[in-house]
Amino acid sequence: MNLLTRIRQHFSWNSLIRIGAGVLVVFVFLIHESDIVQFRFLQQLELWAYDTRLRLFMPKTLDPRVVILDIDEKSLNAEGRWPWSRNKLAALVKTLFDKYEVRVLGFDVAFPEADPSSGLSTLESLVQGDLRNIAEYKATLERIRPSLDYDNLFAEEVGKHPVVLGFFLGGKSETAGVLPNPIFDAANLGKEKIAHHLAAGYSGNIPALQKSAAAAGHLYPSLDFDGITRRVPMFMRYGDGFYEALSLAMIRTYLGNAPAKISIQSLGGFSGVATIPWIQVGDVRIPLDDSISALVPYRGGFGVFRYISATDVLHGKVPVEDLKDKIVILGTSAQGLLDLRATPVREDYPGVEVHANLVSGFLDQAIMHHPPEARTIAVLTVLLLGIPFAALLPRLSAMVATATMAALIVILVTLNLFVWNNLHYVLSIAAPLLMLVLLYFMNMAYGFFSEARSRRLITGLFGTYVPKELVEQMSKNPEEYSMNGESRNMTVLFSDVRDFTSISEGLSAEALKDLMNTYLTAMTEVIQERRGTIDKYIGDAIMAFWGAPVANPDHVKDALASAMEMQARIRTLDEPFSKRGWPPLHIGVGLNCGEMNVGDMGSKFRRAYTVLGDAVNLSSRLEGLTKEYGVGILVSENVVNAVPSYLYREVDKVQVKGRAEGVGIFEPVGRLDQVDEATVDLVDQFNRVLVEYRAQRWDEADRIIVGLMQKAPETKLYKIFRQRIFELRYNPPGPNWNGIWVFKTK
């Protein structure tokens, strides 16, 4: 078998593996969409997608047909706390229909108990007491009884008009008041099994009031598993009866007490499971989901229904045209009474507006619903998109695969939004979208790891010859790589272990190797964390640079931070070194930035990616001077000018071997925002020493340096300048002296 055949076979197997993994992904989504197994995270994604589409297409306009009669703070201040007396509610009902001629009035409240506010029960109890002229008292009581029976007054007024009451169905088994007659009984469903909401208890209305009402509907909103109200059960079951929702009762009353006609549709098979796909009320068809609930067609978050204060209506302060022929729902916006719901459009949505949105949606025939073929469409979407995409992706380039996925997503989303907006269909969108994205990223990830494996192979082959950073750059952009050198502004660092010869003499060869490996590993980690490139290890010395092979505009700052962190990191090695019987290490670091040549340099036998130039030589000299001055780090004036955010102590002006000009050398003390005032004061005092020293004012310079030595007698830098001052006082350098100290050796 030749090499070409083996390569083809290799790629064939890779393609088969990727196709098989893609088909597996499609299968997982297929069993979800076919309702064999439901995955909660996909259900949640679908709900979020539903909410997004709902918010996208909300009209956000005022519906003038539906008005909220608001028990607001203004009404409570004017009429007293809620609940109001029933005679006041009777007056409110009378005003709404006689004066304002509203079409239908619905109550988003229930009245399960009698109203004792008139005091009638107290007057009746007095008949049993020791009262004079009891007969006259009884006659008077009978005469005024009708005006004090507020419940009867309210019931009589409700009976004259198309008023729809509300009642509560819930999970608690307690009961209060009475329920209306059910819309239909469980026996009407025959043997069909229909999913529905079941209540264990209720809170209805007092019998007289319920008997007088044109209709009554439950106030129960259904919550999805994430706690959001997206639907309301049009029918809920209590006992053997099914009871309609307030919104359905109101629309039936609005349409002249039209009956609610239901159609039972079997889902097939032997399970006997069926559903009620829609309700017909006059000319209005209300689509239902598989639990005989209607999706709430929210019009908007704010300002989609007009609120009118109840006290203004009660006192006739509202223009007649504002309420004439309107559908009115009595609710509340007062604090403490407000019924808030978490909805797709707001987290604090008034419950009364849920009913208002449903009534508005019924009239507009704008109830979103799943078409009968929704599950079939979902399964076919997954199959027709998933299988071809899974099979083709391994054969496509990254660019073509991306374009194909983007095109499929655009087409899928466009079609989904079209049927949503024009047909009011809710079709699955989250699952097929996520499937496409997973297939795409799975194949992209496979390609990424395959490419990474190839890069690792290249690194393994060439990593012993050139730095890994260069290898990575070559593997990413091989066409941009050049063997030619170039001139760049970069930063170079040299470090060296102090007294390494004596240290090595006191350790065995094995211990010395372990010590150096530990030390070099720690220092290399610091350098590479700051984007530095290790040029080479020279025994115990390290040479590194910043700004190549990858350009780095912050190369000076990163290099200086590395130098500071190297000094801090080496102190963390003291304890583990001590435990192994090794001496603590001290290093000197030299740092310089400037123009230097970088590139592949060497012979035909061995090459190295390195830097050359005067700036590199100066950095090496600075590292050597750290030992002379007894400091940990020395940097050039170039570094000081490039990174002004640090506090530096000027150490000296020197002329190193190989250079004709002097250069200022500095010790970085720390970041300006981190050093304390005492440190700043010490740096200022030493700067004054240098000023006096260069001006040949030896006595003043000596006085200051003596003061500094008293604070830190072991500081080598202070000792050096004290000695120089002493010698130069008796051997003056002459009037043309520039203060530069000349070093004859490296």
Buried (B, 14 or more C-beta within 10 A) or exposed (E): EEEEEEEEEEEEEBBEEBBEBBBEBBBBBBBBBEEEEEEEEBBBBBBBBBBEBBBEBBBBEEBEBBBBBBBBBBBBEBBEEBBBBBBBBBBBBBBBBEBBEBBBBBBBBBBBEBBEBBEBEEBEEEEEEEEEEEEEBEEEBEEEBEEBBBBBBBBBBBBEBBBBBBBBBBEEEEBBBBBBEBBBEBEEBEEBEBEBBEBEBBBBBBEBBBEBBBBBBBBBBBEBEEEBBBBBBBBBBBEEBBBBBBBBBBBBBBBEEBEBEBEEEEBEEEEEBBBBBBBBBBEBBBBBBBBBBBBBBBBBBEEBBBBBBBBBBBEEEBEEEBBEEBBBBBBBBBEEBBBEBBBBBBEEBBBBBBBBBBBBBBBBEBBBBBBEEBBEBBBEBBBEBBBEBBBBBBEBEEEEBEEBBEEBBEEBBEEBBEBBEEEBBBBBBBBBBBBBEBBBEBBBEBBEEEEEEEBEEBBEEBEEBBBBBBBBBBBEEEEEEEEEBEEBBBBBBBBBBBEBEEBBEEBEEEBBEBBBEBBBEBBBEBBBEBBBBBBEBEEBBBBBBBBBBEEBEBBBBBBBBBBBBBBEBBEEBEEEBEEEEBBEBBBBBBBBBBEBBBBBBEEEEEBBBBBBBEBBBBBBBBBBBBBBBBBBBBBBBBBBEBBEEBBBBBBBBBBBEEBEEBBBBBBBBBBEEEBEEEBBEBBEBBBBBBBBBBEBEBEBBBEBBEEBBEEEEEBEBBBBBBEBBEEBEEEEEEEEEEBBBEBEEE
